[in-house]
Amino acid sequence: PASRNVLVAIATGTGTVLYVRDAPREEVEFGTAIASVDDFDSDGVTDYLISSPRIVVGATAAKSELRIMSGLSGIELTRITSDEPWLGATAFATADISGDGIRECLVGAPMAAIGDLKGAGTIVLCDFVLGTQRDLMSGGGVASGCGEWLGETSDVDHDGVNDIAVYVRLSYEGECS
């Protein structure tokens, strides 16, 4: 039989399977990154982001999708679609930067081309309430892989918001921007 990707929610205390959701057929990398987010739909259960980088359309990888899924039922609540095929290789929820009560998500696309720089990578800040995304940082050299690993740190600059740590392979061709 052909393989398929599924999302499985499991009760931590008992190991009981709560639900299983099939990935859309064209989304071979469904679930590459999963991150806990706030209670997006106000049902009392924490929801989560699930990424699908490199969605195959025809014979090419043409886009990526980031979804907020219900923690209670596993149904899709909202999504952001991007023309960047590598977006969603990494992801985590950060602070509520916009002040709308729901934390934004930082999402990495480490193989993204920035101009002529193949594999320079980028990090995008996604606001699922507004349905927006904006570039936060890009790698400055070929194959620098900006966004391959992301993590949250303490509030290093003392502005009231935890900061982030980003892995970037610096090259002789450029720096991060």
N, C-alpha and C positions, 0 to 999 in steps of 0.2 A: 504494500500500500504506500501511497505518496505521503510524505511527511507534511505536517501542518503546524502552525504556531497557534498556541492558545494562551490565554491569560487565566491563571488559576488563583483564586483567593482561598487562603487556608487560615483557619482559626489557630492562633499561636498556642493557646493553652491546651487544645485537644488534638490538633492535627486534622480536624474535620475539614473536608473540602466544602467551602461555602458556595462557590459558583465557579463555572468554567465558561469563558467567552472565546469564541473562535476569532482569529484575526481575519480581516478581509483577505481574500485569496491573493491579491496582487502585493500585499504587504509582507514580503518575506522576512523583513527585519522588525516586525511588530514586537514591541516589548524590549527593544535594545536598551532603553533607559526607563526606569520607573522611579518616581519620586512622590513621596507623601506631600500633599498640599493641605490647605485648610478645608473646612466644610463648605465647599463651593455652593451646594444646593440647599444648605440649612436644614438637613434632615437629622443632625446630631451625630453623624459619622464622618470621620475624616475621609476626604476623597484623594485621588492620586492622578498624577500625570503619567502618561505612557507614550513613548515615542515610536515612530515608524520612519526611520530614515531610509532613503533609497527605495522609494516606492517604484516598482517597475511598471512602466506604461509602454506597451509594445515591447521592443527589444532593449530599451534604454532605461536607466534610472533617472526619473524626471523630476521628482518632488519629494518632500517629506511632510509628515503630518504629526502634530502634537495634540493629544487629546486629554481632556480632564474627564476621568471616569468616576462614577459613583462608587464610593467605598462600600455602600450598603448593597447595591444590586449589580454593579459592574456595567451598567449601561453608560453610553457616552452622554456627557452633559454639554460639552462644547469642544471645538477644535480650532486650531490655527494651522493653515496650510502654507507651505513655503516652497518657492521654486528652487531653493538650495537643497540639493539631494542629500547632503550629509548632515543636515540639521537634526539633532536628536541623538547623536552618538553618546552624549553624556547629558545629564540634567539633574538639577536639584532646586528645591524651593528655597528662596531667600527671604529677605524681609518684605514687609508690605510697603514698598517704596512709594506707591501712588496714593496711599491712604484710603483705599476703598474697602479695607477689611479683609482682603484676600492677598496672601503673599504672592509676589511675582516669581517666575521661574527663570533661572539661568540655564541656557541650553547651548551645548557646544556642537560645532561642526568642524572637527579637526582636519578634514580633508578638503574643505572649501577652497576654491580658487579666489584669490583677491587680485583682481586685475589679471596680469599675466603670471602671477605667483601661484603655481599649482600646489595645493596642499598647505597653503599658508595657514588656513584655519581661521575661525571666528567664534566669538561668544555673543549670543543674542539674549536680550532681556525680553521676556514675554509676559504680557499682562492679559490674562484670559478673560477678565471682566470687560476690558475695553476691546479685546481682540486684536491687540497691537503687538508688534515686535520691533526692537531697535537694536542695531549693532552696538555692542559695548566695547569690544576690543578685537583686534585682528592681529594675526601673526605677520611679521614683516619680511619673511624669507621663504623661499621655496622649501616645502616639506617641513615647515616649523611646527605644524600640528597644533596650533593654538586651540585650546578647548578640549584636548584629548582627555584630560583629567581636571575636574573642578572640585572645589571644596570650600566650605565656609570656615572662616576664622573668627576670632573675637573682634571687637570694635577697635582696631589698631589706631585709626585716626580720630577716635573719640567724637564721632559725629552722631552717635546714637543708633547706628545701623552696623550690624556685623559686616565685616569685609570678606573678600573671597581670595582664595589661592588658586592659581591657574598654572598648569604645566605647559611650557612652551619650549620647543627645541630651538635655541637661538642659532642662527647661521651667520656666515660671513656676509650674506647678502642683505641683511636688514635687521630691524629690531621690532619690538611690539609697538603697536599704536592704539 
